Amino acid sequence: MRNNNFWRMTPVAAVLAAFAVTAHADAGSPFTFSGFATVGVTGTNTDDAHYVIPGQVRGATKSFSGEVDSKLGLQVTGRFSPMFSGTAQVLTKQMGDGSFTPVLEWAFAKAQLTPALAVRLGRMGAPFFAVSDFRDVGYANTWLRPPVDVYGQVPFSHFDGGDLSYQTRLGAATLNVQVLAGSAKDTYERTDIKFKSMVGFNSTAEFDGFTLRLGHVQGKVTVESATLKQLVAGLASVPVPGVPAVGQQLSADGKDASFTGVGLTFDMNDVIGSFEYTMRRTDSYIADTDGWYATLGYRFGAFTPYATVSEVKRKDSNVNNTIPGLTPQLAVLKATVDGLVADQNISQKSVGLGVRWDAMRNVAVKAQFDRVKPAGVGLFTATQPGFGGKNVNVYSLSVDTVF
């Protein structure tokens, strides 16, 4: 069935052709059309878990899957005056509910108030990472996919609200500062997650082939899980010291959460590299994590071999399971909480080797091998008992295009 789902993606080619004709026909209008697509296949050396982009409900095993990386995005921008413009982007890929239903990824209006100052309102890319705005545009990235050990910590790819951005020169550097506010919502393995009262900033400094980045976002996270809410309510009703407190630690109903990231990218004399370090913090059962990756590559004409090392590590489970196992019922509750906490141990280490071939002006072919060692379930899904701690080999091939 997984292979059938992959081949179901082949009408993408027909959509691309039709869209290209439309874009050409409307070349004289105030609207410009563009798009991107990836067709990818991924397999592993195990059937004990599915390798996924975190949040997906199914992925690659020993049976190769085209659902992990394949996607199609279409974008239209209207420029109505030197000051006002608007952008909309529709994206289809495997969503958190398992479907490929197209979603409105971007839909914002922009006012360029001065050459240096701009404001946007609507739905925009959520700036959690260095490549947040183009994480889905495979052609724009050296890797076959952004390192999941870092990019898998946050389920949100867009937010609804507004931002203000300012650009200026400081000596040889170009500074960009973005402040934002709004809310985000997405589905992670068929569970809705909301991030409200979201505020933050994203800043970069570019100079001499280097880009430095610092960003921070905070807000209130809510996990819309009936099972979790039932467990929290049940623990609150148990008249045993220490039990209700565990329920409060588990609760993910409007709890404080934040995400901070620093990064460096460079591109000099055919040597390319990037590094990011991130920190996720919450006051709920969602574990605190730190993540990092480092990538180094070198261009040999149309070919760019690269290597990546990365890690995500659980810093704190945020839950101190003080439920006493005094009775069979309490023992079951204690084991249930332990199981939930264990499922949040996404700690894993990865080493990846890949090569990008720029086959055409707008087409890149990539092959990538990853060796992943999860401490617990890691960022895999549909894991079988005893999976944690095993090395997993991941084999991936993709064709990326922009148009």
Steps between C-alpha positions, in 0.01 A plus 500: 500500500787740574637464148155557355478825696830608348396436142181690572726808502592469132226747381732768644671512160174586325423771756847651451454514123158664526625752755799592284266578209283717726803690632617574147156612390471748789849646459362849427278523807588635848506138620800271486474125540764256619525162657716218626478124519687201636457137402688282745532140613632385837572162653671358810650174625226432758130425527496576874419870446406750232750768405303823456529872493373547857123539517427265210301188583677261262832485324785283384591149612666224300223577253596822325252785532439809289293668770779631722643773275271538197319833483367770271469874569339769284539870573353821366612855582308810404675839491231767509724805553858578603378471859237224510523134401354166599619139489319167522652152498321166484696192609427131479709238679434232759328694776471407866165331437653274236333670204644690204220757510633839377523765771538876487856533629537875441242773448620846600486863397817709512557874524853625422474815711854616423791336317612361837170438682221254410192361673307182417163371616350156443649151487878483472787258545582451867864614550616232741804398294760635260316362195144527630371690196632243253530179703254333258676629188741214445678671211596793727683275747820300469366207705233267376299608808582733792654302790203353687690490830464878508206578272288223653472676837225742391185389316402846369600616153283815487320742729206740476567855610734779405864595486713808463841480333779755480821486295804723534872508435753497781849529359551206265202309643135500398273469803146364484271506804150352503254519790178299488182413683214261436405136542576169335319170456601171343433128517765264634429131447124568484507717814430873475750728673444873555749773584323815614617839631806450282759780497859500390780635288729380225825684421780444249828666414652439155859583405779360279324171420394440861154523656446501876152441642332529839132435560260447789127427514278441803134442567240263645482142371190281505482136388144407398518138620188356663708214642748738662227720646323193638821382664569843652144524634520147639825571683354822644214302655718247682515594872854374548787742573720558198258368239312822401832683467611250235186582304584869505850426373357296213240758399552674167206740519624856450843429647804723447729396216796656322748427224838665452746453217840628394665424169782564258516440125782572258573471130858577396704380202282190441512405870157508663398435856231555758448453873201543727446452873147500637326476837137399556348563842147432631313475830324177394561134420661614172865447587758776506753434224820638354592435140788580270644416162806585293521464122803539276508468121711581196395577143669308219334657200142370489561261792496590870589221744418583862507352849279573801522401866208579728345420836188571700516433873233499766609739773203457734185289487322771706322222691599365842289186530428493874200265471550232769440143385308416816207330328452327162302803379775744597761272344308512169484880517871521574583273204271702272681822590840333456394382154385848398827653619703233319318581175629857531862390504588609146874490567701375203825553311545501123782500248415573138686494169352629179559645158308759302514503121374813326382313195325798340460872566196434721534130585713339771541128559608392849604175665547479876594233753429550871595283795273574794530372856197580721534479877130428544238520227687799358320680221369179346136393509315166514788364709500140619606383849876497544564739212690762701879499476521327162686659210278570201633552148291737287534512120346793311482624142319809375447725201435867587380770265391862504302672227 
